[in-house]
Amino acid sequence: MTKREFLTTAAAGLAFARTALSAAQAPAVRTGNKTGTKRMAKTTKLFKTPGGFPNALAATPEGLWIGEQKLSGPAAVSYKLPEPKDLTEHAWLVDWKGKVLKTVKTNSRNTSGMAVGGGYVWMIANAPPEGVFQVDMNSKEISHRQIPLGPPTDGGGSHGGQWHENKLWISSLRLRGNLRVDPKTWTPELMLPFYQSPGRTRFHDITFDKEGTIWQVIGNDCSRYADFKPALVRQDAATGKMLEVVEFMPGSCDPHGLAYHDGKFYGCDAGIHPGWANYDSPTNGWIFQIDIV
């Protein structure tokens, strides 16, 4: 390890320690609105995605980006799905009615998170070769790098990503936290530990609202859609302090991807869910709006 790598790792570790301490010392906070009433989330179906399994979202002024997930190799076997004829995983830009405006091809595998910013699509793999694929708008791969603070060839999987204020955020399963990375130097700058909600140990996509707080999809482990109890957790993006937990109403779409645009939240139902029968959710493959009431 070089001196620079040592200092980078040490700085990131110190930032994580400060964040964890701050979160641990933070007082209990509300789980509802200012009146003390607990808020709930309801979903409204909007349109079907272009194809494949939609497991990542990113909102931009041009429209909504959808990350395609394909299951191949051992993952395809475990889900009893046929091996894809083409391993290319696409990022689709669609308008708010679902019309495809642009398609970007990537070498990502089992994509479970994405971000769009700085002129690039950042597709985040959740299967070998893992890592983040930086791709330009002409489908040219610029870089492929692993999630920081891990082995150089396998930084682990991810279930979410976000571009915010010229930084890339990665929801790292190995680190059990949301990691802010400088996209140019690939230096880790801050990590917010996943919020540990009783009974909800699954973590999915992240997004930022207009106030600059971070939201994440969380859920319980279960064997079927009927027993799923997802929620949204809102955290302070500087300290990780939990600000609010919003549970989804019964019968809601199964949220995997998450995006925020013009005061509204959007989600996608991947169509497959660990531990469930394939397509168990009645809204598999749909993009939907999330309203907090």
Summary of the structure (lengths in Angstrom):
residues: 293
radius of gyration: 18.1
end to end distance: 51.1
largest distance: 54.1
contacts: 998
relative contact order: 0.18
helix: 11%
strand: 43%
